[in-house]
Amino acid sequence: MKRLTLKIAVAICLFCTMASVTPADRPNILFCISDDQSYWHTGANGDQVIETPAFDRVAREGIRFTHAFCDAPTCGPSRSAILTGQHIWRLEEAGNIHSTLPAHFATYPAILEEQGYITGFTGKGWSPGRLEAGGRTENPAGKEYTRYQLQTPKRGISNKDYASNFSDFLEQRPNDTPFCFWLGTHEPHRGFQQGAGLAAGKEISKVTVPESLPDTSLVRSDILDYYTEVEHFDKMVERALNLLEQLGELDNTIVVVTSDHGMPFPRAKASLYDTGTRVPLAIRWGSGIQSPGRVSDAFVNLSDLAPTFIEMASLAPPAEMTGRSLLDILQNGSSKRKPARDHALIAMERHDGCRKGGKGYPCRALRTSKFLYIMNHEPSRWPSGSPDASVCARAIPYGEIDTSPTKTLMMKDSADKHHQKLHQLAFGLRPAEELYDLASDPWQMKNVASNPKYSVDLTRLRNRLAKRLKETNDPRQTGGVVLWDYYPYYGTRKNRDWKVDPPPSLPFKN
């Protein structure tokens, strides 16, 4: 009944708007998404080492956002939020990685396809997980295009020729049919070819190392290796832009360039700090963007993109979408007379199953221009995974963090107090509440939640987050049934003895 009601609501919503839709009202959509890239790592966002001419062009000819945040710093949930336009706590199993995206959740590609768009994707669409378990037979990003491959220039880079597969998609498109294509690379997800950045001639001395990481030559080199994979993504975007320009389709195409979450380093990916959640975002749309070249400081969640795409096609977004269309900012240059875009909501449930019984690390965050407030629901659990590898599905210590030279260095014992501090911040237990004053602490290194000076701010932000979570029906806030610790885990397990604890009333098989 729930699924039928949802389908009826979507159908009514589409019927009420389709009469006004004409081909001219339906721009193409090219959505380009990297895998694990933090906000700072583009030329347009200020990095002096990395080379990202495609992102920089989209920003220069469109609009660049300085406060874009993923809905969750983990692949599957972030992509589910992007596709559905909803926060992850509304998406049942899809709130976990290595799960599924139940078919009763409407996605923007499916809505557009019903209105005559042709949809497709290459590379990493919705992933990772098992779609069949949720009742889907096709990736919600669209039909997959995989025909073309290339010689991999470095170990760790996929042999998928993403740009050529986009070209293949366009060649098969019926004439004058608007398209919605998802170009998702596997880069810069680990692993990297160690030393690739230095071999490419990049200057190690110019690397900006986040304060949460040790500033050593090893870490700087690891960051350079990550840069080379970001650049691979950018080159694919550049080729796609050039193709659209050659076909005369560029100005009638909404081009979005972003990432699913932050960089694959300790205290970044799989954490609610900015290094894990703040992402690059630039949008180009020919004359559809007023005063191109603008920079917007408005707060954006990536779940805002689904209603944006739907509205751009002159359709009304389904009521269940919690994302807010960005059309007012793109076309009018402001959001006057509308609620302020002054915060982002971020969350995480189970990442990679690296605690006994498959338990996650449930947390929620409210990010404003002045503060980051984090609420940790289970502070007795290891936030980065247990140090005991035997209770991790990946069979590695602190398994929520990908294996890397930087992680290996940070796990080593040291008498150095600064090293010990960074180790604790990356791997140690965290309190129930965290508060960071961004004016004095932009890298979020000093938790001031217990400082009496911030008691008023703490109470205000705590109440504001609770209100927003209640408004959007987070069961952890409303007292509803909470099942994320018990949903099946469909990831590959190196630890074959690991399993999810089933709740008594739901005998899941894992």
C-alpha positions as CSV (number, residue, x, y, z in Angstrom):
1,M,0.0,0.0,0.0
2,K,2.9,2.4,0.9
3,R,4.5,1.8,-2.5
4,L,1.2,2.2,-4.4
5,T,0.4,5.5,-2.6
6,L,3.8,6.8,-3.5
7,K,3.4,5.9,-7.2
8,I,0.0,7.6,-7.3
9,A,1.3,10.7,-5.7
10,V,4.2,10.9,-8.2
11,A,1.8,10.3,-11.1
12,I,-0.5,13.1,-10.0
13,C,2.4,15.4,-9.5
14,L,3.7,14.7,-13.0
15,F,0.2,14.9,-14.6
16,C,-0.3,18.3,-13.2
17,T,2.8,19.7,-14.8
18,M,3.4,17.7,-18.0
19,A,1.0,19.8,-20.0
20,S,3.3,22.8,-19.8
21,V,6.4,20.9,-20.7
22,T,7.9,21.6,-24.2
23,P,11.2,20.4,-25.7
24,A,12.7,23.9,-25.0
25,D,11.7,23.5,-21.3
26,R,13.7,20.3,-21.0
27,P,17.4,20.8,-20.9
28,N,19.8,17.9,-20.9
29,I,21.5,16.9,-17.7
30,L,25.1,15.7,-17.3
31,F,25.9,14.8,-13.8
32,C,29.6,14.2,-13.1
33,I,30.5,12.7,-9.7
34,S,33.9,11.7,-8.4
35,D,34.4,9.1,-5.7
36,D,36.0,10.5,-2.5
37,Q,37.0,14.2,-3.2
38,S,37.1,16.9,-0.6
39,Y,36.0,20.5,-1.3
40,W,39.5,22.1,-1.4
41,H,40.9,19.9,-4.1
42,T,40.2,21.9,-7.3
43,G,42.0,24.8,-8.8
44,A,38.9,27.0,-8.6
45,N,38.6,26.3,-4.9
46,G,42.2,27.4,-4.2
47,D,44.5,24.4,-4.5
48,Q,47.8,25.5,-5.9
49,V,49.0,22.0,-6.9
50,I,46.1,20.2,-8.5
51,E,45.0,20.8,-12.1
52,T,41.3,20.7,-12.7
53,P,40.6,22.7,-15.9
54,A,37.1,21.1,-16.4
55,F,35.8,21.9,-12.9
56,D,37.3,25.4,-13.2
57,R,35.6,26.0,-16.5
58,V,32.2,24.9,-15.2
59,A,32.7,27.3,-12.2
60,R,33.9,30.1,-14.5
61,E,31.0,29.7,-16.9
62,G,28.4,28.9,-14.3
63,I,28.2,29.0,-10.5
64,R,30.5,27.7,-7.8
65,F,29.2,26.7,-4.4
66,T,31.5,27.2,-1.4
67,H,29.3,25.4,1.1
68,A,28.1,22.2,-0.5
69,F,27.9,19.1,1.7
70,C,27.1,15.5,1.1
71,D,24.2,14.0,3.0
72,A,26.4,11.2,4.3
73,P,30.2,10.7,4.1
74,T,29.8,7.2,2.7
75,C,29.3,6.1,-0.9
76,G,26.0,4.2,-1.0
77,P,24.0,6.5,1.3
78,S,25.3,9.6,-0.3
79,R,24.3,8.4,-3.7
80,S,20.9,7.3,-2.5
81,A,20.3,10.8,-1.1
82,I,21.4,12.3,-4.4
83,L,19.0,10.1,-6.5
84,T,16.0,10.4,-4.2
85,G,16.4,13.9,-3.0
86,Q,15.9,12.7,0.6
87,H,18.0,12.6,3.8
88,I,19.4,9.2,4.5
89,W,17.3,8.6,7.7
90,R,14.2,8.5,5.5
91,L,15.6,5.8,3.2
92,E,15.4,2.7,5.3
93,E,18.2,0.2,4.3
94,A,19.7,2.8,2.0
95,G,21.0,4.6,5.1
96,N,23.7,2.0,5.2
97,I,26.5,1.3,2.8
98,H,26.6,-2.2,1.2
99,S,22.8,-2.5,1.4
100,T,20.1,-1.7,-1.2
101,L,17.9,1.2,-2.3
102,P,14.3,-0.1,-2.0
103,A,12.3,0.3,-5.2
104,H,9.5,2.3,-3.6
105,F,11.7,5.3,-3.3
106,A,11.3,7.5,-6.4
107,T,14.5,8.7,-8.1
108,Y,15.0,11.7,-10.3
109,P,16.2,9.6,-13.4
110,A,13.0,7.5,-13.2
111,I,10.8,10.5,-13.0
112,L,12.5,12.2,-15.9
113,E,12.4,9.0,-17.9
114,E,8.7,8.8,-17.5
115,Q,8.6,12.3,-19.1
116,G,10.5,11.3,-22.2
117,Y,14.2,11.6,-21.1
118,I,16.7,8.9,-22.0
119,T,18.8,8.0,-19.0
120,G,22.1,6.2,-18.6
121,F,25.3,6.1,-16.6
122,T,28.9,4.9,-16.8
123,G,31.4,4.0,-14.1
124,K,30.1,4.1,-10.6
125,G,26.4,4.8,-10.4
126,W,24.4,3.8,-7.3
127,S,27.0,1.6,-5.4
128,P,28.0,-0.4,-3.6
129,G,25.3,-2.9,-2.6
130,R,22.7,-5.3,-4.0
131,L,19.9,-3.7,-5.9
132,E,17.9,-6.9,-6.4
133,A,17.3,-7.1,-2.7
134,G,15.4,-3.8,-2.9
135,G,13.3,-4.9,-5.8
136,R,15.2,-3.2,-8.6
137,T,16.4,-4.7,-11.8
138,E,18.4,-1.8,-13.1
139,N,20.8,0.7,-11.5
140,P,18.7,3.8,-10.5
141,A,21.2,6.0,-12.3
142,G,20.0,4.5,-15.6
143,K,21.1,2.0,-18.2
144,E,24.8,1.2,-17.9
145,Y,27.3,2.0,-20.7
146,T,30.5,0.0,-20.5
147,R,31.6,-0.6,-24.1
148,Y,34.8,1.4,-24.2
149,Q,38.0,0.8,-22.1
150,L,41.4,2.4,-22.0
151,Q,44.9,1.4,-21.0
152,T,45.1,2.3,-17.3
153,P,47.8,4.9,-16.8
154,K,48.4,4.1,-13.2
155,R,47.6,1.2,-10.8
156,G,44.3,1.9,-9.0
157,I,42.8,3.8,-11.9
158,S,39.9,2.0,-13.6
159,N,40.2,0.9,-17.2
160,K,36.7,2.3,-18.0
161,D,36.7,5.0,-20.6
162,Y,34.0,7.1,-19.1
163,A,34.0,9.9,-21.7
164,S,33.8,7.4,-24.6
165,N,31.0,5.6,-22.9
166,F,29.2,8.9,-22.6
167,S,29.8,9.4,-26.4
168,D,28.4,5.9,-27.0
169,F,25.3,6.9,-25.0
170,L,24.8,10.0,-27.1
171,E,25.2,8.1,-30.4
172,Q,22.4,5.8,-29.4
173,R,20.1,8.6,-28.3
174,P,17.1,9.2,-30.5
175,N,17.1,12.6,-32.2
176,D,15.9,15.6,-30.1
177,T,15.4,13.4,-27.0
178,P,16.5,15.1,-23.8
179,F,19.0,13.1,-21.9
180,C,20.0,12.6,-18.2
181,F,23.4,11.0,-17.9
182,W,25.4,10.1,-14.8
183,L,29.2,10.1,-15.4
184,G,30.6,8.6,-12.2
185,T,34.3,7.7,-11.9
186,H,35.8,5.2,-9.5
187,E,38.5,7.8,-8.8
188,P,39.9,9.0,-6.5
189,H,38.8,6.0,-4.4
190,R,41.7,4.0,-3.0
191,G,44.0,2.3,-3.7
192,F,46.5,4.7,-5.4
193,Q,49.7,4.0,-7.2
194,Q,52.3,5.0,-4.6
195,G,54.6,7.7,-5.9
196,A,52.4,8.6,-8.9
197,G,52.2,12.3,-7.8
198,L,55.9,12.7,-7.4
199,A,56.5,10.9,-10.7
200,A,54.1,13.4,-12.4
201,G,56.4,16.2,-11.3
202,K,54.1,17.7,-8.7
203,E,55.7,19.9,-6.1
204,I,55.5,18.2,-2.7
205,S,56.4,21.4,-0.8
206,K,53.2,23.2,-2.1
207,V,50.8,20.6,-0.7
208,T,48.4,21.9,1.9
209,V,48.1,19.2,4.6
210,P,44.9,19.2,6.7
211,E,45.7,19.9,10.3
212,S,44.1,16.5,11.2
213,L,46.9,14.7,9.4
214,P,50.7,14.6,10.2
215,D,52.7,17.0,8.0
216,T,55.3,14.6,6.7
217,S,56.8,13.8,3.3
218,L,55.0,10.4,3.3
219,V,51.6,12.1,3.9
220,R,52.3,14.8,1.4
221,S,53.2,12.2,-1.2
222,D,50.0,10.2,-0.4
223,I,48.0,13.4,-1.0
224,L,49.8,13.9,-4.4
225,D,48.9,10.4,-5.4
226,Y,45.2,11.3,-4.5
227,Y,45.6,14.4,-6.7
228,T,46.5,12.4,-9.8
229,E,43.3,10.4,-9.5
230,V,41.2,13.6,-9.0
231,E,42.8,14.9,-12.2
232,H,41.9,11.7,-14.0
233,F,38.2,12.4,-13.2
234,D,38.6,16.0,-14.3
235,K,40.0,14.9,-17.7
236,M,37.0,12.7,-18.3
237,V,34.7,15.7,-17.5
238,E,36.8,17.8,-19.9
239,R,36.3,15.4,-22.7
240,A,32.6,15.2,-22.0
241,L,32.3,19.0,-22.1
242,N,34.3,19.1,-25.4
243,L,32.0,16.5,-26.9
244,L,28.9,18.4,-26.0
245,E,30.4,21.6,-27.4
246,Q,31.2,19.9,-30.7
247,L,27.6,18.7,-30.9
248,G,26.2,22.1,-30.2
249,E,24.5,20.7,-27.0
250,L,26.6,22.3,-24.3
251,D,24.5,25.4,-23.6
252,N,21.3,23.4,-23.4
253,T,22.8,21.0,-20.9
254,I,22.9,21.4,-17.2
255,V,26.4,20.2,-16.2
256,V,27.0,19.4,-12.5
257,V,30.5,18.5,-11.2
258,T,30.8,17.3,-7.6
259,S,31.8,14.3,-5.4
260,D,29.9,11.9,-3.2
261,H,31.9,12.8,-0.1
262,G,35.4,13.7,1.1
263,M,38.9,12.4,0.7
264,P,39.9,8.8,1.7
265,F,42.1,9.7,4.6
266,P,41.8,9.4,8.4
267,R,39.3,11.7,10.0
268,A,37.8,12.5,6.6
269,K,35.7,10.0,4.7
270,A,33.3,8.2,7.1
271,S,33.3,11.1,9.5
272,L,31.1,14.2,9.8
273,Y,34.0,16.7,9.8
274,D,34.5,19.0,6.8
275,T,37.2,16.8,5.3
276,G,34.6,14.1,5.1
277,T,31.5,16.0,4.1
278,R,32.3,19.3,2.4
279,V,32.5,18.7,-1.4
280,P,33.3,20.6,-4.6
281,L,30.2,21.7,-6.5
282,A,29.9,23.7,-9.7
283,I,27.0,24.0,-12.1
284,R,26.9,25.3,-15.7
285,W,23.7,25.8,-17.7
286,G,24.3,28.3,-20.6
287,S,21.9,31.2,-20.3
288,G,19.9,29.3,-17.6
289,I,22.3,30.8,-15.0
290,Q,22.0,34.5,-14.3
291,S,25.3,36.3,-14.2
292,P,27.6,33.3,-14.8
293,G,30.9,33.2,-13.0
294,R,29.2,33.8,-9.6
295,V,30.2,32.3,-6.3
296,S,27.4,31.3,-3.9
297,D,27.9,30.9,-0.2
298,A,24.5,29.3,0.2
299,F,24.5,26.0,2.1
300,V,23.6,23.1,-0.1
301,N,23.1,19.4,0.5
302,L,23.6,17.1,-2.5
303,S,20.0,15.9,-2.0
304,D,19.0,19.3,-3.3
305,L,20.1,18.2,-6.8
306,A,17.2,15.8,-7.4
307,P,14.5,18.5,-7.0
308,T,16.7,20.9,-9.0
309,F,16.9,18.6,-12.0
310,I,13.1,17.9,-11.8
311,E,12.2,21.6,-11.6
312,M,14.6,22.4,-14.5
313,A,12.5,20.1,-16.6
314,S,9.4,22.1,-15.7
315,L,8.1,19.4,-13.4
316,A,7.1,19.5,-9.7
317,P,9.3,17.5,-7.3
318,P,7.5,14.8,-5.3
319,A,6.4,16.0,-1.9
320,E,8.5,13.4,-0.1
321,M,11.7,15.0,-1.3
322,T,13.4,16.9,1.5
323,G,15.9,18.5,-0.8
324,R,15.3,22.1,-1.9
325,S,15.7,23.0,-5.6
326,L,18.5,25.4,-6.4
327,L,16.7,26.9,-9.3
328,D,16.1,30.2,-7.4
329,I,19.8,30.6,-6.9
330,L,20.7,29.7,-10.4
331,Q,18.2,31.9,-12.2
332,N,17.7,34.7,-9.8
333,G,21.0,35.1,-8.1
334,S,19.5,34.9,-4.6
335,S,16.9,33.2,-2.5
336,K,15.1,36.3,-1.3
337,R,11.6,35.8,0.1
338,K,12.5,32.2,0.7
339,P,13.8,30.4,3.8
340,A,17.5,31.1,4.3
341,R,20.0,28.5,3.1
342,D,22.1,28.8,6.2
343,H,22.8,25.2,7.2
344,A,23.4,21.7,6.1
345,L,22.3,18.4,7.7
346,I,24.7,15.5,7.6
347,A,24.4,11.9,9.0
348,M,25.9,8.5,9.1
349,E,24.7,5.1,10.2
350,R,26.6,1.9,9.3
351,H,29.6,2.4,7.1
352,D,31.7,-0.8,6.6
353,G,30.5,-3.0,9.4
354,C,33.7,-2.8,11.5
355,R,32.2,-3.4,15.0
356,K,31.0,-6.5,16.6
357,G,27.6,-7.6,15.5
358,G,27.6,-5.3,12.5
359,K,26.9,-2.2,14.5
360,G,27.3,1.2,13.0
361,Y,28.3,4.6,14.4
362,P,25.0,6.6,14.3
363,C,25.6,10.4,14.3
364,R,24.0,13.5,13.0
365,A,25.4,17.0,12.4
366,L,24.3,20.6,11.8
367,R,26.8,22.7,9.9
368,T,26.4,26.5,9.8
369,S,28.8,29.3,8.8
370,K,30.0,29.6,12.3
371,F,29.8,26.2,13.9
372,L,29.8,22.4,13.3
373,Y,27.6,20.6,15.9
374,I,27.7,16.8,16.0
375,M,25.5,14.5,18.0
376,N,26.9,10.9,18.5
377,H,24.2,8.5,19.4
378,E,26.4,5.7,20.6
379,P,29.6,7.3,22.0
380,S,30.7,4.0,23.5
381,R,31.4,2.6,20.1
382,W,34.6,3.0,18.1
383,P,33.8,5.8,15.5
384,S,36.5,4.6,13.0
385,G,35.8,0.9,13.6
386,S,37.2,-1.3,16.3
387,P,41.0,-1.7,16.8
388,D,40.2,-5.4,16.9
389,A,40.3,-6.6,13.3
390,S,38.5,-9.8,14.2
391,V,35.2,-8.0,14.6
392,C,35.4,-6.1,11.3
393,A,33.9,-7.3,8.0
394,R,37.0,-6.1,6.3
395,A,39.3,-7.8,8.8
396,I,41.4,-4.7,9.4
397,P,41.8,-2.5,12.5
398,Y,39.8,0.7,12.4
399,G,38.2,-0.6,9.3
400,E,35.9,2.3,8.6
401,I,39.1,4.0,7.3
402,D,40.6,2.7,4.1
403,T,44.1,1.2,4.3
404,S,46.7,3.8,3.2
405,P,50.3,4.9,3.9
406,T,48.9,7.8,5.9
407,K,46.7,5.5,8.1
408,T,49.6,3.1,8.7
409,L,51.8,5.9,9.8
410,M,49.1,7.3,12.1
411,M,48.4,3.9,13.8
412,K,52.0,3.5,14.9
413,D,52.9,4.1,18.5
414,S,54.8,7.3,19.2
415,A,56.1,9.3,22.1
416,D,55.4,12.5,20.2
417,K,52.5,14.3,21.8
418,H,51.3,15.8,18.6
419,H,51.2,12.4,16.9
420,Q,49.3,11.0,19.9
421,K,46.7,13.8,19.6
422,L,46.2,13.1,15.9
423,H,45.9,9.4,16.6
424,Q,43.2,10.0,19.2
425,L,41.3,12.4,16.9
426,A,41.4,9.9,14.1
427,F,40.8,6.6,15.9
428,G,39.7,7.3,19.5
429,L,36.4,7.3,21.2
430,R,34.3,10.5,20.9
431,P,31.9,12.2,23.3
432,A,28.1,12.3,22.8
433,E,28.3,16.0,21.6
434,E,31.0,17.8,19.6
435,L,31.0,21.5,18.9
436,Y,33.6,23.4,16.8
437,D,34.1,27.1,16.4
438,L,35.0,27.5,12.8
439,A,36.3,31.1,13.1
440,S,39.2,30.0,15.3
441,D,39.3,26.3,14.4
442,P,38.5,25.7,10.7
443,W,39.9,22.2,10.7
444,Q,37.7,21.2,13.7
445,M,40.5,20.1,16.0
446,K,39.2,21.4,19.4
447,N,35.9,20.3,20.7
448,V,34.4,23.2,22.8
449,A,31.1,21.4,23.7
450,S,32.2,21.3,27.4
451,N,33.4,24.9,27.4
452,P,31.0,27.1,29.4
453,K,31.7,30.0,27.1
454,Y,29.8,28.1,24.4
455,S,26.9,26.8,26.5
456,V,24.3,29.1,24.8
457,D,25.6,28.2,21.3
458,L,25.6,24.5,22.2
459,T,22.0,24.5,23.5
460,R,20.8,26.5,20.5
461,L,22.4,24.2,17.9
462,R,21.3,21.1,19.8
463,N,17.7,22.3,19.7
464,R,17.9,23.4,16.2
465,L,19.2,20.0,15.0
466,A,16.6,18.2,17.0
467,K,13.9,20.3,15.4
468,R,15.1,19.7,11.9
469,L,15.4,16.0,12.4
470,K,11.9,15.8,13.9
471,E,10.6,17.8,10.9
472,T,12.1,15.3,8.5
473,N,11.0,12.3,10.5
474,D,14.3,10.9,11.7
475,P,13.3,7.9,13.8
476,R,16.2,8.4,16.1
477,Q,14.6,11.8,17.0
478,T,10.9,10.9,16.8
479,G,11.2,7.6,18.7
480,G,10.4,5.4,15.7
481,V,11.8,2.0,15.0
482,V,15.6,2.1,14.4
483,L,16.9,-0.8,12.3
484,W,20.1,0.3,10.7
485,D,22.3,-1.9,13.0
486,Y,20.3,-5.0,11.9
487,Y,19.9,-4.6,8.1
488,P,21.7,-7.1,6.0
489,Y,25.2,-6.3,4.8
490,Y,25.9,-7.2,1.2
491,G,29.6,-6.3,1.0
492,T,32.4,-8.7,0.4
493,R,33.8,-9.9,3.7
494,K,37.4,-10.8,4.3
495,N,36.4,-11.9,7.8
496,R,34.1,-14.9,7.0
497,D,33.1,-15.3,10.7
498,W,31.6,-11.8,10.8
499,K,27.9,-11.3,10.7
500,V,25.1,-8.8,11.6
501,D,23.2,-9.5,14.7
502,P,19.5,-9.9,13.8
503,P,16.8,-8.3,16.0
504,P,14.5,-10.9,17.5
505,S,11.4,-9.8,15.5
506,L,13.2,-9.6,12.1
507,P,15.2,-12.8,11.4
508,F,17.4,-11.4,8.6
509,K,19.7,-13.8,7.0
510,N,23.2,-12.5,6.4
